[in-house]
Amino acid sequence: MIVGFSFQGTELIGIAAGESENPEKNIPRAVRQVFWRILLFYVFAILIISLIIPYTDRACCVTT
């Protein structure tokens, strides 16, 4: 739930389709670009952070 805000805005592709000159070509391209951007910025960032923090660190396992 905390990271749900990260994926907001992808529904705007449908709105942009109504204003696009060639939606059959431009919308699939835009969807692919959004997919790769989400993958790059969010998933890879989480992967890099998880590789930097050692799994034996006790601070990761402590809850309040």
N, C-alpha and C positions, 0 to 999 in steps of 0.2 A: 504494500500500500504506500509505503514511503516513496518509492521510486516511480509510482504511477504517473506523477506529473511529468516525468521525462518523455513520455510518449504522447503528450498532448500536441495537437496541431496537425496530426496526420490526416484528420478528417477534413481539413481545409483543401485537400486535393480535389474533392468532389465539387467544392465551390469554385475552385479555379477552373475546373473542366467546363463550366458554363461560360467562362470568359475567354477560353482558349481558342485560337484560330484553327488549330488542327488537333482536336482532342484525341482522335484515334492514335495519333503518333506521340503526342506530347505527354499524355497522362500515364501510359505505361512507363515511359522514360522517367517521369517524375517519381513514380512509385518506386522504381528501382533505385533512384538516387536517394530517396528517403530511407530505404532499407539499408543501403550501404553506410549512410551517415549514422544511423542509429547503431549499427553494428560497430562501426569504427569508434565513435565517441563514447558509447556507453558500455558495450560488452568488452571491447578491448581495454578500456580504462579499468573496468572491474577486474579483468584478468591480470593486468599489470600490477594493480594494487595488491591483489591476492598473491602474486609472486614475490613482491617486495617484502611483505609482512611474513615473518617466519611462522609456520604452523605450530611451533612449540612455544610461542609467546603466550604466557598465561593471561595477559591483559585481553586477549581476544575471546577467551572463554569465560571471563568473569561477567556476571550479570548483576544489575543493581536492584 
